[in-house]
């Protein structure tokens, strides 16, 4: 699945266009490598996403084309959340 679609389906980012912008600005890495919106993600990948001064690292547990709001958190596990002070 494309990175921008996964971010939207998992509800980490509200809209797919916003997910595309975030990825294309270089604020997302997959397994430590910079990612574009069109990058493919798979189960087991680690994503690091920068939201302002916060960096969230998740592990993808499942990939579904559609998911209910209540089930969106089942698609990933948060590994760590940290505040960036070096920005």
KEMIFI-278767 format. One record per atom (N, C-alpha, C, CB): x negated, y, z negated. Coordinates in steps of 0.02 Angstrom, whole numbers, plus 32768, in hexadecimal, padded with zeros to 4 digits. Glycine has a CB too. Layout:
// KEMIFI-278767
XYZ...
//
This chain:
// KEMIFI-278767
7FD67FC580008000800080007FD3803E8000803080007FC37FEB807280227FC680B180247FC380D07FDE7FE680E380577F8C80F27FD07F8381137F8F7FBA81457F807F3F81357F8D7FCB81707FB07FFD81A37FA2804181847F93800381D37FDE8052814D7FB58092812C7FA88091810B7F6380A180F87FDF805980EC7F50805580CD7F0E805D81017ED7801380A77F06803D813A7EDE8042816F7EAB808A81867EA3801581AA7EBE80AF81897EDA80F5819E7ED7812181677EB9810F81B17F1D811A81297ED3814480F17EBC813880E57E71813480B17EE480FA80EB7E5A80EA80E07E1380FD811B7DE780A080D07E0B811181517E088126818F7DE680ED81B07DBF815F81817DB880B081A47DD5807781C97DB9807782107DD5803481A57DC9809182177E13809A82587E3380E2825A7E4D806482647E6E810382937E45814B82977E55815B828E7E9F816682D87E3F813682AE7ECB814682AC7F12810B82927F3B815B82F17F2B811A82717F7280E682547F9B80BA828A7FBB810482287FD280D882C37FCD80AF82F97FEB807E83137FB780DD83328005809383177F788066832D7F43802F82F97F37808E833B7F02804282B97F3A801082837F337FDC82877F6A8033823F7F347FF282977FA77FC4829E7FE07F9482D87FD47FEB82A980217FAE83107FBC7F83834A7FAF7F4F833A7F797FAE83867F997F65831B7F437F3883097F0C7EFF82DC7F267F5F82E67ED37F1182A97F4C7EDF827B7F677EAF829E7F977F0182407F8A7ECA82C77FC47EA082E87FF67E74831E7FD97ECC8305802C7E8483357F9C7E5983667F7A7E1F83447F557E82838F7F487E1C83027F597DE582DE7F397DEF82D37EEF7DA583027F447E2C82D67ED77E3A82CE7E8F7E4D82877E7C7E7182FD7E7B7E4782587EAC7E5682127E9E7E1C81E67EB57E9981FC7EC17E0981B67E8B7DD781857E9F7DF5813F7E977D95818D7E767DE081127EC37DF380CC7EBF7DB480A57EB27E1880B37F017DB180837E787D76805C7E647D3680867E687D6F801E7E907D3B80C77E567D0180F27E557CF081147E967CC780CC7E3F7D1581067ECC7D0881257F0D7D3E81577F1D7D0480EE7F447D2B81917F397D5E81C37F4C7D9281A57F7B7D3C82007F6D7DD181B97F727E07819B7F997E2E81D07FBE7E3581737F6C7E4781BF7FF87E7481E9801E7EBA81CD80167E5F81EC806A7EED81F4802A7F3281DF80237F40819E80497F618216803C7F1C819380807F29815880A97F02811A80927F17816780F27EDA8121805D7EB580E880437EE580B2802A7E8580FE800A7ED3807480347EFC803D801D7EEA802B7FD67EF57FFF804B7F1D801D7FAD7F1280077F687F2E7FC07F627F3380377F357F117F9A7F347F287F557F297F277F477EDE7EFC7F217F507F477F117ECB7F497EFD7E857F027EF37E6C7F737EBC7E7C7EF37F0E7E317EB07F097E147E857F477E1E7E8D7ECE7E317E987F737E4B7E727FB07E567E787FDF7E1A7E8A7FD57E967E4280057E0D7E4380377DD97E46807C7DFA7E0580317DAA7E7780A37DE77E7F80E77E017E6F81187DCB7EC680F27E1D7E49814C7DDC7E3E81857DAF7E5E81C17DD17DF281917DA07E8C81E27DAD7EB1821A7DC97EA682577D9D7EFD820A7DD07E93828E7DBC7E8782CC7D977EC582F87D9A7E4982F17DB27EE383057D607F1C83337D5A7F04836F7D337F5A83107D377EF083A57D547ED783E07D317E9883CE7D0A7F0C83FD7D027E9C83D57CC77E6283C57C9C7E65837F7C807E5D83F77C637E9683577C967E9E83137C7D7E8D82E17CB47EE683077C627E6982AC7CA27E5B82767CD07E7A82367CB57E0E826D7CDC7EA482167CDD7EC681D87CC97EAA819F7CF47F1481DE7CD27E94816A7CD37E7B812F7CF57EAD80F77CEA7E33811B7CDC7EC480D97D227EF580A37D1E7EDD80667D447F3980BA7D3A7EFA802D7D347EED7FF07D5A7F307FDB7D797ECF7FB77D2C7F2F7FCD7DB97F6C7FB97DDC7F7C7F707DCA7F647FC27E2A7FB97F657DAF7FCE7F237D9B7FFC7F027DCE7FF27F277D5880227F2C7DF380537F127E2380607F477E5880957EFE7DFF80737F2F7E9380847F5D7ECA80C87F4A7EE5804D7F5C7F0280F77F797EE3813A7F6F7EFE814C7FAA7F29816E7F667EC581717F9E7F5E81867FD47F8B81B680047F6981A77FB67FC981E37FEA7F41821180137F1B82167FF77ED4825880167F3D822380247EA58228800F7E5F825580407E3A81E2800A7E3E827B80277E0A82A580537DE2827A807C7DB382D9802A7DBA829580B57D9F826F80E37D74825580C17D34829B811E7D61827F80977D16826C80767CD7823480437CE282A980537CB9822F80287D1E81FE7FF47D2C81BD800F7D49821B7FC27D5C81B980507D57817F806D7D78813F80647D4F818A80B77D85814480677D0D810980607CE280ED80197CE3811B80737C9B81147FE97CFC80FB7FA47D0080CA7F9B7D3A81357F757D0880C57FCC7D6780997FC67DA180507FD27D8F80AE7FF77DD780437FF07D557FFE80017D437FF57FFF7CF77FEB80477D5D7FB57FFB7CE27FA27FFF7C9C7F7380397C957F827FBC7C837F7F80647C647F51809D7C587F1580837C327F7580D67C317EDA808B7C507E9D80757C307E8180AB7C027E6980627C657E8280E97C1A7E6C81217BEF7E8781627C097E1F81237BEB7E8E81907BDA7EA381D57BE97E7282027BC67EED81E37BD27E5282307BEB7E21825B7BCB7E2782A27BE47DDB82417BD77E1682D17BB87E1583187BC97DD183297BE67E2583447B8B7DD1834E7C1E7D9283647C3E7D8383AA7C247D9883637C8C7D4883B37C0A7D3383F57BF27CFE84137C1F7D1983F17BAB7CE583ED7C4F7CAF84057C7A7CC884277CBA7C8283CB7C8D7D0984357CBE7D2584557CFA7D2184A07CF67D6E84407D04
//
